Amino acid sequence: MGDFASRVYAAVSRVPAGRVATYGQIARMAGSPRAARQVGWELHRNPEPGVIPCHRVVFKDGSVAPGFAFGGPCEQRRLLRDEGVRFADENHVDMAACRWEGPDGDLD
């Protein structure tokens, strides 16, 4: 596993249950603020699904990943709902209620 991947997985692991972060937040926490797309690729290759909570990462508008690698978007929604994450509609997390404010108030 590369250094960037390790930083991504460490950042994702800090997102608490019941909260979500965006790909951009994770990229900044991993030290590469312009690498949101690469964060998505790394999460798609998550070496420890169920341990590294990649389901807690959503798009900036709160939408779930259409290509969620570990069961599709329905599974991502189920995992988030099971943790108490509220949804604004079927495909968008209520970001005002559930967005995690990372270190240093890190929001998009």
BELNOR-V666915 format. One record per pair of residues at least 6 apart in sequence whose C-alpha atoms are under 6 Angstrom apart, sorted by the first residue. I is the first residue (numbers start at 0). J is the second residue. D is the distance in Angstrom with one decimal. If there is no record, write none. Layout:
[[I | J | D] [I | J | D]]
This chain:
[[6 | 29 | 4.9] [7 | 29 | 5.3] [12 | 51 | 5.5] [16 | 82 | 5.8] [17 | 82 | 4.8] [17 | 83 | 5.1] [17 | 84 | 5.0] [18 | 97 | 4.8] [18 | 98 | 5.6] [18 | 99 | 5.3] [19 | 55 | 4.7] [19 | 56 | 5.6] [19 | 98 | 5.0] [19 | 99 | 5.5] [20 | 56 | 5.0] [20 | 98 | 5.9] [20 | 99 | 5.6] [21 | 56 | 5.3] [21 | 57 | 5.0] [21 | 58 | 5.4] [21 | 59 | 5.5] [22 | 35 | 4.9] [23 | 35 | 4.8] [26 | 32 | 5.0] [26 | 34 | 5.4] [26 | 35 | 5.2] [42 | 53 | 6.0] [43 | 68 | 5.5] [54 | 75 | 5.5] [57 | 63 | 5.2] [61 | 91 | 4.7] [61 | 92 | 4.7] [61 | 94 | 5.9] [62 | 90 | 5.4] [62 | 91 | 4.2] [64 | 72 | 5.9] [65 | 72 | 5.3] [85 | 93 | 5.6] [86 | 92 | 4.1] [86 | 93 | 4.8] [87 | 93 | 4.7]]
